[in-house]
Amino acid sequence: MSVITTARAERKVGKPKTIVWRLVTALLAAMFVLSGYAKFVDPRMAEQFVHWGYSDASRVLVGVIEIGGGLALLLPQTAFYGAAALAIVMGGAAFTHLSHSEIPEAAVPLVLLNLLVNLASASSPASRTRRFRAAWEAYAERALHDTERQP
């Protein structure tokens, strides 16, 4: 099987996977933007942060990171950085819940942390470079194949 045929087969198989990841990314982005917004408008959030022993500035910082990270997830060029920042916040959220014996509440940040780590891995600059290189090599082989067929 040639590189061109392999690249076409991977594109067909990878398309549903790409659609699912884009949908998951869009849902995560919306969730984090809304969650970050809630840090500013919901007075219960301020009470929760005080209950956990964090300052009001921590609540504002988490809200800014959630809004910024959520928006960053929407652009392929910044998705890695948004996912990485949000993963750090989710790690902190899980730690906070666990250290306050809020075991069931820790499940959501841990699931989100898992999704964000996978998203960061898939959208890392190194991953984009590998995909670009593979696409370029497939294009070069296709162009070489086309020039060989011409009389």
MDTraj code that builds the backbone (N, CA, C; nanometers):
import mdtraj as md
import numpy as np

residues = "MET SER VAL ILE THR THR ALA ARG ALA GLU ARG LYS VAL GLY LYS PRO LYS THR ILE VAL TRP ARG LEU VAL THR ALA LEU LEU ALA ALA MET PHE VAL LEU SER GLY TYR ALA LYS PHE VAL ASP PRO ARG MET ALA GLU GLN PHE VAL HIS TRP GLY TYR SER ASP ALA SER ARG VAL LEU VAL GLY VAL ILE GLU ILE GLY GLY GLY LEU ALA LEU LEU LEU PRO GLN THR ALA PHE TYR GLY ALA ALA ALA LEU ALA ILE VAL MET GLY GLY ALA ALA PHE THR HIS LEU SER HIS SER GLU ILE PRO GLU ALA ALA VAL PRO LEU VAL LEU LEU ASN LEU LEU VAL ASN LEU ALA SER ALA SER SER PRO ALA SER ARG THR ARG ARG PHE ARG ALA ALA TRP GLU ALA TYR ALA GLU ARG ALA LEU HIS ASP THR GLU ARG GLN PRO".split()
xyz = np.array([
    [0.0852, -0.1169, 0.0000],
    [0.0000, 0.0000, 0.0000],
    [0.0900, 0.1234, 0.0000],
    [0.0626, 0.2157, -0.0890],
    [0.1466, 0.3349, -0.0995],
    [0.1136, 0.4334, 0.0121],
    [0.1985, 0.5330, 0.0258],
    [0.1771, 0.6366, 0.1257],
    [0.0492, 0.7137, 0.0961],
    [0.0215, 0.7366, -0.0318],
    [-0.0985, 0.8109, -0.0710],
    [-0.2238, 0.7342, -0.0310],
    [-0.2277, 0.6050, -0.0614],
    [-0.3429, 0.5232, -0.0259],
    [-0.3591, 0.5176, 0.1254],
    [-0.2491, 0.5039, 0.1975],
    [-0.2531, 0.5011, 0.3432],
    [-0.3051, 0.6328, 0.3984],
    [-0.2575, 0.7446, 0.3427],
    [-0.3032, 0.8760, 0.3892],
    [-0.4522, 0.8931, 0.3653],
    [-0.5020, 0.8470, 0.2495],
    [-0.6459, 0.8575, 0.2220],
    [-0.7262, 0.7717, 0.3183],
    [-0.6781, 0.6502, 0.3458],
    [-0.7487, 0.5618, 0.4388],
    [-0.7514, 0.6227, 0.5785],
    [-0.6402, 0.6823, 0.6222],
    [-0.6353, 0.7439, 0.7542],
    [-0.7288, 0.8634, 0.7623],
    [-0.7398, 0.9389, 0.6518],
    [-0.8301, 1.0533, 0.6506],
    [-0.9742, 1.0090, 0.6686],
    [-1.0142, 0.9000, 0.6001],
    [-1.1519, 0.8526, 0.6108],
    [-1.1809, 0.7993, 0.7501],
    [-1.0859, 0.7278, 0.8084],
    [-1.1046, 0.6724, 0.9419],
    [-1.0981, 0.7834, 1.0459],
    [-1.0111, 0.8801, 1.0261],
    [-0.9893, 0.9854, 1.1239],
    [-1.0957, 1.0923, 1.1261],
    [-1.1796, 1.1012, 1.0222],
    [-1.2783, 1.2089, 1.0161],
    [-1.3809, 1.2025, 1.1298],
    [-1.4438, 1.0874, 1.1572],
    [-1.5374, 1.0835, 1.2712],
    [-1.4677, 1.1148, 1.4040],
    [-1.3460, 1.0671, 1.4186],
    [-1.2702, 1.0933, 1.5408],
    [-1.2452, 1.2438, 1.5555],
    [-1.2125, 1.3095, 1.4461],
    [-1.1896, 1.4534, 1.4482],
    [-1.3170, 1.5276, 1.4841],
    [-1.4294, 1.4856, 1.4274],
    [-1.5571, 1.5506, 1.4564],
    [-1.5918, 1.5357, 1.6044],
    [-1.5694, 1.4172, 1.6592],
    [-1.5986, 1.3942, 1.8013],
    [-1.5102, 1.4832, 1.8884],
    [-1.3804, 1.4907, 1.8561],
    [-1.2897, 1.5739, 1.9359],
    [-1.3265, 1.7205, 1.9257],
    [-1.3682, 1.7657, 1.8076],
    [-1.4088, 1.9064, 1.7945],
    [-1.5344, 1.9342, 1.8746],
    [-1.6269, 1.8403, 1.8755],
    [-1.7492, 1.8565, 1.9537],
    [-1.7169, 1.8589, 2.1032],
    [-1.6336, 1.7667, 2.1479],
    [-1.5932, 1.7630, 2.2889],
    [-1.5215, 1.8923, 2.3256],
    [-1.4351, 1.9394, 2.2379],
    [-1.3612, 2.0630, 2.2638],
    [-1.4566, 2.1820, 2.2740],
    [-1.5535, 2.1901, 2.1840],
    [-1.6498, 2.3006, 2.1882],
    [-1.7330, 2.2955, 2.3165],
    [-1.7733, 2.1759, 2.3580],
    [-1.8502, 2.1628, 2.4820],
    [-1.7658, 2.2004, 2.6038],
    [-1.6402, 2.1567, 2.6042],
    [-1.5500, 2.1941, 2.7138],
    [-1.5302, 2.3452, 2.7173],
    [-1.5111, 2.4049, 2.6010],
    [-1.4906, 2.5492, 2.5944],
    [-1.6108, 2.6231, 2.6514],
    [-1.7305, 2.5845, 2.6086],
    [-1.8516, 2.6501, 2.6583],
    [-1.8658, 2.6312, 2.8092],
    [-1.8384, 2.5104, 2.8565],
    [-1.8509, 2.4824, 2.9986],
    [-1.7543, 2.5676, 3.0811],
    [-1.6290, 2.5783, 3.0342],
    [-1.5305, 2.6549, 3.1102],
    [-1.5578, 2.8049, 3.1050],
    [-1.6035, 2.8549, 2.9918],
    [-1.6378, 2.9973, 2.9844],
    [-1.7527, 3.0281, 3.0806],
    [-1.8547, 2.9433, 3.0822],
    [-1.9674, 2.9648, 3.1739],
    [-1.9253, 2.9482, 3.3198],
    [-1.8400, 2.8508, 3.3459],
    [-1.7921, 2.8303, 3.4820],
    [-1.7080, 2.9491, 3.5288],
    [-1.6238, 2.9999, 3.4406],
    [-1.5435, 3.1171, 3.4743],
    [-1.6302, 3.2393, 3.4981],
    [-1.7337, 3.2555, 3.4158],
    [-1.8278, 3.3661, 3.4321],
    [-1.8971, 3.3572, 3.5676],
    [-1.9327, 3.2348, 3.6078],
    [-1.9993, 3.2142, 3.7369],
    [-1.9102, 3.2570, 3.8532],
    [-1.7792, 3.2465, 3.8371],
    [-1.6880, 3.2875, 3.9439],
    [-1.7025, 3.4367, 3.9736],
    [-1.7496, 3.5139, 3.8756],
    [-1.7636, 3.6580, 3.8933],
    [-1.9040, 3.7003, 3.9367],
    [-2.0067, 3.6259, 3.9006],
    [-2.1439, 3.6720, 3.9242],
    [-2.2179, 3.5944, 4.0328],
    [-2.1722, 3.4784, 4.0692],
    [-2.2417, 3.3968, 4.1680],
    [-2.1802, 3.4187, 4.3064],
    [-2.2530, 3.4775, 4.4002],
    [-2.1961, 3.5024, 4.5333],
    [-2.1608, 3.3737, 4.6090],
    [-2.2266, 3.2623, 4.5716],
    [-2.1927, 3.1342, 4.6373],
    [-2.0498, 3.0917, 4.6062],
    [-2.0002, 3.1318, 4.4889],
    [-1.8615, 3.0975, 4.4528],
    [-1.7642, 3.1643, 4.5490],
    [-1.7889, 3.2907, 4.5810],
    [-1.7021, 3.3624, 4.6753],
    [-1.7041, 3.2929, 4.8115],
    [-1.8238, 3.2504, 4.8537],
    [-1.8353, 3.1795, 4.9817],
    [-1.7597, 3.0472, 4.9795],
    [-1.7686, 2.9751, 4.8683],
    [-1.6982, 2.8465, 4.8568],
    [-1.5470, 2.8656, 4.8660],
    [-1.4948, 2.9646, 4.7955],
    [-1.3498, 2.9874, 4.7975],
    [-1.3030, 3.0236, 4.9385],
    [-1.3824, 3.1033, 5.0109],
    [-1.3488, 3.1373, 5.1490],
    [-1.3543, 3.0114, 5.2355],
    [-1.4565, 2.9271, 5.2146],
    [-1.4703, 2.8015, 5.2886],
    [-1.3470, 2.7129, 5.2687],
    [-1.2945, 2.7105, 5.1481],
    [-1.1767, 2.6278, 5.1186],
    [-1.0465, 2.6929, 5.1655],
    [-1.0529, 2.8177, 5.2096],
    [-0.9335, 2.8856, 5.2596],
    [-0.8587, 2.9647, 5.1541],
    [-0.9231, 2.9956, 5.0439],
    [-0.8602, 3.0733, 4.9371],
    [-0.9075, 3.2181, 4.9429],
    [-0.8248, 3.3065, 4.8945],
    [-0.8603, 3.4484, 4.8925],
    [-0.9537, 3.4789, 4.7760],
    [-1.0107, 3.5984, 4.7788],
    [-1.0981, 3.6420, 4.6703],
    [-1.0184, 3.6561, 4.5404],
    [-0.8921, 3.6920, 4.5533],
    [-0.8072, 3.7046, 4.4340],
    [-0.7907, 3.5686, 4.3649],
    [-0.7894, 3.4619, 4.4422],
    [-0.7799, 3.3269, 4.3839],
    [-0.9030, 3.2955, 4.3000],
    [-1.0189, 3.3345, 4.3510],
    [-1.1432, 3.3128, 4.2758],
    [-1.1397, 3.3892, 4.1435],
    [-1.0950, 3.5125, 4.1488],
    [-1.0858, 3.5937, 4.0266],
    [-0.9854, 3.5312, 3.9297],
    [-0.8703, 3.4886, 3.9810],
    [-0.7690, 3.4267, 3.8949],
    [-0.8220, 3.3003, 3.8287],
    [-0.8890, 3.2147, 3.9047],
    [-0.9453, 3.0923, 3.8481],
    [-1.0509, 3.1262, 3.7429],
    [-1.1327, 3.2273, 3.7697],
    [-1.2338, 3.2690, 3.6732],
    [-1.1716, 3.3186, 3.5435],
    [-1.0665, 3.3979, 3.5550],
    [-0.9979, 3.4489, 3.4350],
    [-0.9349, 3.3342, 3.3564],
    [-0.8707, 3.2411, 3.4259],
    [-0.8080, 3.1270, 3.3580],
    [-0.9148, 3.0403, 3.2906],
    [-1.0271, 3.0194, 3.3576],
    [-1.1325, 2.9376, 3.2974],
    [-1.1907, 3.0038, 3.1724],
    [-1.2157, 3.1330, 3.1772],
    [-1.2694, 3.2022, 3.0594],
    [-1.1652, 3.2049, 2.9480],
    [-1.0439, 3.2452, 2.9812],
    [-0.9378, 3.2511, 2.8799],
    [-0.9030, 3.1149, 2.8237],
    [-0.8931, 3.0157, 2.9103],
    [-0.8629, 2.8801, 2.8652],
    [-0.9735, 2.8218, 2.7803],
    [-1.0981, 2.8486, 2.8193],
    [-1.2115, 2.8011, 2.7403],
    [-1.2110, 2.8611, 2.6006],
    [-1.1846, 2.9903, 2.5918],
    [-1.1765, 3.0546, 2.4598],
    [-1.0564, 3.0029, 2.3801],
    [-0.9458, 2.9785, 2.4494],
    [-0.8255, 2.9282, 2.3813],
    [-0.8483, 2.7891, 2.3220],
    [-0.9359, 2.7106, 2.3824],
    [-0.9643, 2.5766, 2.3294],
    [-1.0250, 2.5819, 2.1896],
    [-1.0890, 2.6922, 2.1565],
    [-1.1594, 2.7020, 2.0286],
    [-1.0670, 2.7224, 1.9087],
    [-0.9453, 2.7679, 1.9319],
    [-0.8505, 2.7903, 1.8222],
    [-0.7437, 2.6811, 1.8226],
    [-0.7224, 2.6148, 1.7105],
    [-0.6221, 2.5078, 1.7077],
    [-0.4820, 2.5548, 1.7493],
    [-0.4481, 2.6797, 1.7187],
    [-0.3151, 2.7310, 1.7518],
    [-0.2956, 2.7503, 1.9022],
    [-0.4045, 2.7704, 1.9759],
    [-0.3938, 2.7966, 2.1193],
    [-0.4574, 2.6873, 2.2058],
    [-0.5147, 2.5857, 2.1435],
    [-0.5852, 2.4815, 2.2189],
    [-0.4927, 2.4124, 2.3192],
    [-0.3701, 2.3864, 2.2795],
    [-0.2747, 2.3200, 2.3696],
    [-0.2545, 2.4016, 2.4970],
    [-0.2329, 2.5321, 2.4805],
    [-0.2046, 2.6181, 2.5954],
    [-0.3288, 2.6346, 2.6839],
    [-0.4447, 2.6460, 2.6219],
    [-0.5683, 2.6534, 2.6989],
    [-0.5934, 2.5261, 2.7767],
    [-0.5737, 2.4112, 2.7107],
    [-0.5945, 2.2821, 2.7774],
    [-0.4951, 2.2634, 2.8915],
    [-0.3715, 2.3047, 2.8707],
    [-0.2701, 2.2909, 2.9760],
    [-0.3047, 2.3777, 3.0971],
    [-0.3444, 2.5029, 3.0731],
    [-0.3805, 2.5924, 3.1843],
    [-0.5024, 2.5390, 3.2586],
    [-0.6018, 2.4942, 3.1840],
    [-0.7228, 2.4413, 3.2477],
    [-0.6955, 2.3103, 3.3218],
    [-0.6036, 2.2300, 3.2707],
    [-0.5678, 2.1057, 3.3394],
    [-0.5043, 2.1362, 3.4754],
    [-0.4230, 2.2401, 3.4803],
    [-0.3631, 2.2798, 3.6085],
    [-0.4726, 2.3227, 3.7059],
    [-0.5674, 2.4015, 3.6577],
    [-0.6787, 2.4455, 3.7430],
    [-0.7608, 2.3253, 3.7901],
    [-0.7877, 2.2301, 3.7005],
    [-0.8664, 2.1125, 3.7403],
    [-0.7898, 2.0251, 3.8392],
    [-0.6589, 2.0181, 3.8242],
    [-0.5781, 1.9460, 3.9224],
    [-0.5900, 2.0112, 4.0599],
    [-0.5862, 2.1443, 4.0609],
    [-0.6039, 2.2170, 4.1862],
    [-0.7428, 2.1988, 4.2442],
    [-0.8434, 2.1965, 4.1587],
    [-0.9811, 2.1762, 4.2059],
    [-0.9972, 2.0372, 4.2673],
    [-0.9419, 1.9373, 4.2010],
    [-0.9506, 1.8010, 4.2542],
    [-0.8789, 1.7920, 4.3887],
    [-0.7608, 1.8515, 4.3970],
    [-0.6860, 1.8512, 4.5223],
    [-0.7649, 1.9198, 4.6338],
    [-0.8269, 2.0332, 4.6009],
    [-0.9048, 2.1067, 4.7000],
    [-1.0207, 2.0225, 4.7522],
    [-1.0945, 1.9605, 4.6612],
    [-1.2073, 1.8771, 4.7039],
    [-1.1594, 1.7595, 4.7879],
    [-1.0532, 1.6935, 4.7448],
    [-1.0037, 1.5774, 4.8195],
    [-0.9491, 1.6171, 4.9567],
    [-0.8810, 1.7307, 4.9639],
    [-0.8242, 1.7725, 5.0929],
    [-0.9311, 1.8194, 5.1913],
    [-1.0516, 1.8480, 5.1425],
    [-1.1622, 1.8860, 5.2297],
    [-1.2644, 1.7721, 5.2438],
    [-1.2210, 1.6509, 5.2136],
    [-1.3047, 1.5304, 5.2243],
    [-1.4328, 1.5402, 5.1429],
    [-1.4260, 1.6079, 5.0301],
    [-1.5399, 1.6184, 4.9381],
    [-1.5141, 1.5226, 4.8216],
    [-1.5125, 1.3947, 4.8533],
    [-1.4737, 1.2923, 4.7571],
    [-1.5631, 1.2905, 4.6327],
    [-1.6959, 1.2898, 4.6456],
    [-1.7788, 1.2861, 4.5235],
    [-1.7581, 1.4088, 4.4340],
    [-1.7358, 1.5255, 4.4955],
    [-1.7163, 1.6477, 4.4180],
    [-1.5852, 1.6468, 4.3399],
    [-1.4908, 1.5640, 4.3818],
    [-1.3618, 1.5568, 4.3135],
    [-1.3709, 1.4816, 4.1811],
    [-1.4776, 1.4060, 4.1607],
    [-1.4894, 1.3253, 4.0388],
    [-1.4954, 1.4111, 3.9131],
    [-1.5725, 1.5184, 3.9162],
    [-1.5874, 1.6028, 3.7967],
    [-1.4535, 1.6654, 3.7552],
    [-1.3799, 1.7295, 3.8475],
    [-1.2503, 1.7841, 3.8052],
    [-1.1534, 1.6767, 3.7545],
    [-1.1604, 1.5566, 3.8121],
    [-1.0704, 1.4503, 3.7662],
    [-1.1054, 1.4035, 3.6249],
    [-1.2348, 1.3935, 3.5949],
    [-1.2761, 1.3565, 3.4581],
    [-1.2359, 1.4654, 3.3605],
    [-1.2596, 1.5904, 3.3984],
    [-1.2210, 1.7021, 3.3115],
    [-1.0697, 1.7076, 3.2937],
    [-0.9963, 1.6795, 3.3994],
    [-0.8499, 1.6763, 3.3900],
    [-0.8060, 1.5726, 3.2873],
    [-0.8675, 1.4555, 3.2901],
    [-0.8356, 1.3497, 3.1947],
    [-0.8627, 1.3969, 3.0513],
    [-0.9801, 1.4557, 3.0280],
    [-1.0136, 1.5060, 2.8944],
    [-0.9150, 1.6139, 2.8490],
    [-0.8804, 1.7041, 2.9393],
    [-0.7899, 1.8139, 2.9037],
    [-0.6492, 1.7648, 2.8730],
    [-0.6017, 1.6661, 2.9483],
    [-0.4688, 1.6101, 2.9206],
    [-0.4673, 1.5437, 2.7833],
    [-0.5731, 1.4694, 2.7512],
    [-0.5814, 1.4078, 2.6185],
    [-0.5916, 1.5126, 2.5085],
    [-0.6677, 1.6161, 2.5328],
    [-0.6809, 1.7243, 2.4349],
    [-0.5484, 1.7971, 2.4167],
    [-0.4788, 1.8241, 2.5257],
    [-0.3483, 1.8901, 2.5164],
    [-0.2494, 1.8031, 2.4394],
    [-0.2530, 1.6735, 2.4634],
    [-0.1644, 1.5821, 2.3925],
    [-0.1939, 1.5812, 2.2430],
    [-0.3218, 1.5800, 2.2085],
    [-0.3599, 1.5761, 2.0669],
    [-0.3335, 1.7079, 1.9961],
    [-0.3342, 1.8185, 2.0691],
    [-0.3175, 1.9485, 2.0052],
    [-0.1822, 2.0118, 2.0327],
    [-0.0880, 1.9340, 2.0856],
    [0.0427, 1.9908, 2.1181],
    [0.1149, 2.0355, 1.9919],
    [0.2039, 2.1344, 2.0047],
    [0.2801, 2.1796, 1.8873],
    [0.3558, 2.0651, 1.8194],
    [0.4084, 1.9710, 1.8969],
    [0.4806, 1.8574, 1.8365],
    [0.3855, 1.7711, 1.7549],
    [0.2643, 1.7526, 1.8037],
    [0.1651, 1.6735, 1.7309],
    [0.1269, 1.7422, 1.6004],
    [0.1083, 1.8749, 1.6043],
    [0.0772, 1.9489, 1.4813],
    [0.1914, 1.9396, 1.3820],
    [0.3145, 1.9436, 1.4298],
    [0.4303, 1.9328, 1.3415],
    [0.4331, 1.7972, 1.2729],
    [0.4045, 1.6900, 1.3484],
    [0.4013, 1.5560, 1.2886],
    [0.2927, 1.5463, 1.1820],
    [0.1744, 1.6016, 1.2105],
    [0.0653, 1.5971, 1.1118],
    [0.1011, 1.6780, 0.9882],
    [0.1638, 1.7943, 1.0066],
    [0.2039, 1.8765, 0.8932],
    [0.3079, 1.8036, 0.8087],
    [0.4044, 1.7415, 0.8754],
    [0.5088, 1.6690, 0.8035],
    [0.4489, 1.5534, 0.7240],
    [0.3568, 1.4792, 0.7824],
    [0.2929, 1.3669, 0.7128],
    [0.2139, 1.4173, 0.5922],
    [0.1428, 1.5283, 0.6090],
    [0.0664, 1.5845, 0.4967],
    [0.1606, 1.6319, 0.3865],
    [0.2703, 1.6945, 0.4249],
    [0.3662, 1.7428, 0.3263],
    [0.4292, 1.6257, 0.2505],
    [0.4648, 1.5204, 0.3208],
    [0.5241, 1.4041, 0.2550],
    [0.4249, 1.3383, 0.1601],
    [0.2982, 1.3297, 0.2002],
    [0.1960, 1.2729, 0.1120],
    [0.1791, 1.3602, -0.0118],
    [0.1802, 1.4923, 0.0049],
    [0.1701, 1.5840, -0.1081],
    [0.2901, 1.5680, -0.2007],
    [0.4107, 1.5602, -0.1437],
    [0.5320, 1.5474, -0.2248],
    [0.5308, 1.4163, -0.3028],
    [0.4882, 1.3084, -0.2388],
    [0.4829, 1.1802, -0.3091],
    [0.3791, 1.1836, -0.4204],
    [0.2653, 1.2460, -0.3942],
    [0.1606, 1.2576, -0.4953],
    [0.2115, 1.3409, -0.6142],
    [0.2811, 1.4494, -0.5857],
    [0.3355, 1.5335, -0.6925],
    [0.4406, 1.4569, -0.7718],
    [0.5258, 1.3810, -0.7044],
    [0.6275, 1.3008, -0.7725],
    [0.5606, 1.1943, -0.8584],
    [0.4578, 1.1320, -0.8062],
    [0.3856, 1.0295, -0.8792],
    [0.3213, 1.0893, -1.0044],
    [0.2648, 1.2094, -0.9927],
    [0.2010, 1.2768, -1.1067],
    [0.3043, 1.3126, -1.2132],
    [0.4230, 1.3553, -1.1730],
    [0.5254, 1.3927, -1.2730],
    [0.5819, 1.2686, -1.3416],
    [0.5849, 1.1559, -1.2723],
    [0.6343, 1.0332, -1.3342],
    [0.5373, 0.9812, -1.4388],
    [0.4085, 1.0066, -1.4226],
    [0.3087, 0.9571, -1.5173],
    [0.3042, 1.0418, -1.6435],
    [0.3497, 1.1647, -1.6394],
    [0.3462, 1.2498, -1.7581],
    [0.4507, 1.2034, -1.8588],
    [0.4169, 1.2092, -1.9913],
    [0.5122, 1.1624, -2.0936],
    [0.6299, 1.2538, -2.1124],
])
top = md.Topology()
chain = top.add_chain()
for i, resn in enumerate(residues, 1):
    res = top.add_residue(resn, chain, resSeq=i)
    for name in ("N", "CA", "C"):
        top.add_atom(name, md.element.get_by_symbol(name[0]), res)
traj = md.Trajectory(xyz[None], top)
